[in-house]
Amino acid sequence: MRIARVMCGLVAAAGIAAFSLSVQAQTPTAKASLKDATGKDVGSVQLVQTPHGVLLKMSLKGAVPGEHAFHIHAVGKCEAPFTSAGGHFNPASKKHGMEATEGSHAGDMPNLHIPANGELTIEIANNMVSLVKGQPNSLFDADGSALVIHAGVDDYKTDPTGNAGDRIACGVITE
């Protein structure tokens, strides 16, 4: 009888562990390798779906120092000068900028403050996007999505770009 209880306990524990691994395996994740216009690697971003949007874990090395706009763009293409990435990711057709009274683009993100050594590690949450395929705000829509760093800062209000300037780094979001 005791052996049967121990075996049932082990089977139950194994089932719970398998269920836990299954849930973890179902959590959507993505990544992007950021490159400048010459093709030089300037960083990477890990994206993780959370119950409240997507967490972006960015690590830059060799990036241009200073303040720069950072956006999610609507097309998963990064051909220099990165206009191939299209406009900002905006599935709800909102105005640009965190200061827009009508609401902002889903791809609008806070400015980056890259120190003089060009290295930055930061985590940013975006509650307006998803990595779950088929959702209206999924970054994995028909043409994909990209992350773009701009030469200037985002003024958080000028539609449609925030007066952010040229695109200086880009990375396609992939699984």
RAWO-V553934 format. One record per residue. N is the residue number from 0. RES is the residue in one letter. PSI is psi in radians with two decimals (NA if undefined). Layout:
# RAWO-V553934
n=N res=RES psi=PSI
n=N res=RES psi=PSI
This chain:
# RAWO-V553934
n=0 res=M psi=-0.78
n=1 res=R psi=-0.71
n=2 res=I psi=-0.70
n=3 res=A psi=-0.72
n=4 res=R psi=-0.74
n=5 res=V psi=-0.78
n=6 res=M psi=-0.75
n=7 res=C psi=-0.71
n=8 res=G psi=-0.74
n=9 res=L psi=-0.73
n=10 res=V psi=-0.76
n=11 res=A psi=-0.76
n=12 res=A psi=-0.72
n=13 res=A psi=-0.70
n=14 res=G psi=-0.74
n=15 res=I psi=-0.76
n=16 res=A psi=-0.74
n=17 res=A psi=-0.72
n=18 res=F psi=-0.75
n=19 res=S psi=-0.78
n=20 res=L psi=-0.65
n=21 res=S psi=-0.75
n=22 res=V psi=-0.75
n=23 res=Q psi=-0.70
n=24 res=A psi=-0.43
n=25 res=Q psi=-0.19
n=26 res=T psi=1.98
n=27 res=P psi=2.40
n=28 res=T psi=2.85
n=29 res=A psi=3.07
n=30 res=K psi=2.85
n=31 res=A psi=2.36
n=32 res=S psi=2.08
n=33 res=L psi=2.27
n=34 res=K psi=2.61
n=35 res=D psi=-3.10
n=36 res=A psi=-0.36
n=37 res=T psi=-0.08
n=38 res=G psi=0.04
n=39 res=K psi=2.34
n=40 res=D psi=2.17
n=41 res=V psi=0.01
n=42 res=G psi=3.13
n=43 res=S psi=2.73
n=44 res=V psi=2.26
n=45 res=Q psi=2.30
n=46 res=L psi=2.34
n=47 res=V psi=2.23
n=48 res=Q psi=2.32
n=49 res=T psi=3.00
n=50 res=P psi=-0.26
n=51 res=H psi=0.53
n=52 res=G psi=-2.65
n=53 res=V psi=2.34
n=54 res=L psi=2.18
n=55 res=L psi=2.12
n=56 res=K psi=1.83
n=57 res=M psi=2.42
n=58 res=S psi=2.01
n=59 res=L psi=2.51
n=60 res=K psi=2.11
n=61 res=G psi=0.29
n=62 res=A psi=2.81
n=63 res=V psi=2.12
n=64 res=P psi=2.72
n=65 res=G psi=-3.01
n=66 res=E psi=2.31
n=67 res=H psi=2.47
n=68 res=A psi=2.59
n=69 res=F psi=2.16
n=70 res=H psi=2.75
n=71 res=I psi=2.21
n=72 res=H psi=2.77
n=73 res=A psi=-0.23
n=74 res=V psi=2.33
n=75 res=G psi=1.13
n=76 res=K psi=2.34
n=77 res=C psi=1.24
n=78 res=E psi=2.12
n=79 res=A psi=2.40
n=80 res=P psi=0.52
n=81 res=F psi=0.22
n=82 res=T psi=-0.32
n=83 res=S psi=-0.31
n=84 res=A psi=-0.04
n=85 res=G psi=-2.86
n=86 res=G psi=-3.03
n=87 res=H psi=2.56
n=88 res=F psi=2.09
n=89 res=N psi=1.08
n=90 res=P psi=-0.37
n=91 res=A psi=0.10
n=92 res=S psi=0.87
n=93 res=K psi=3.03
n=94 res=K psi=2.87
n=95 res=H psi=2.57
n=96 res=G psi=2.44
n=97 res=M psi=-0.30
n=98 res=E psi=0.01
n=99 res=A psi=2.21
n=100 res=T psi=-0.45
n=101 res=E psi=-0.05
n=102 res=G psi=2.72
n=103 res=S psi=2.96
n=104 res=H psi=2.58
n=105 res=A psi=-0.47
n=106 res=G psi=0.00
n=107 res=D psi=2.26
n=108 res=M psi=2.88
n=109 res=P psi=2.68
n=110 res=N psi=2.61
n=111 res=L psi=2.49
n=112 res=H psi=1.60
n=113 res=I psi=2.13
n=114 res=P psi=2.98
n=115 res=A psi=-0.50
n=116 res=N psi=-0.04
n=117 res=G psi=0.20
n=118 res=E psi=2.35
n=119 res=L psi=2.33
n=120 res=T psi=2.19
n=121 res=I psi=2.66
n=122 res=E psi=2.31
n=123 res=I psi=2.32
n=124 res=A psi=2.41
n=125 res=N psi=1.91
n=126 res=N psi=0.07
n=127 res=M psi=0.01
n=128 res=V psi=2.90
n=129 res=S psi=2.68
n=130 res=L psi=0.03
n=131 res=V psi=2.02
n=132 res=K psi=2.48
n=133 res=G psi=-0.30
n=134 res=Q psi=2.61
n=135 res=P psi=-0.42
n=136 res=N psi=0.39
n=137 res=S psi=2.36
n=138 res=L psi=-0.21
n=139 res=F psi=0.93
n=140 res=D psi=-2.96
n=141 res=A psi=-0.64
n=142 res=D psi=0.20
n=143 res=G psi=-2.93
n=144 res=S psi=2.86
n=145 res=A psi=2.74
n=146 res=L psi=2.36
n=147 res=V psi=2.36
n=148 res=I psi=2.32
n=149 res=H psi=2.84
n=150 res=A psi=-0.62
n=151 res=G psi=-3.06
n=152 res=V psi=2.74
n=153 res=D psi=2.23
n=154 res=D psi=0.00
n=155 res=Y psi=0.23
n=156 res=K psi=-0.54
n=157 res=T psi=2.11
n=158 res=D psi=2.35
n=159 res=P psi=0.03
n=160 res=T psi=-0.21
n=161 res=G psi=0.25
n=162 res=N psi=0.67
n=163 res=A psi=-0.24
n=164 res=G psi=-2.90
n=165 res=D psi=2.80
n=166 res=R psi=2.11
n=167 res=I psi=-0.23
n=168 res=A psi=2.60
n=169 res=C psi=2.58
n=170 res=G psi=2.25
n=171 res=V psi=2.36
n=172 res=I psi=2.11
n=173 res=T psi=2.84
n=174 res=E psi=NA
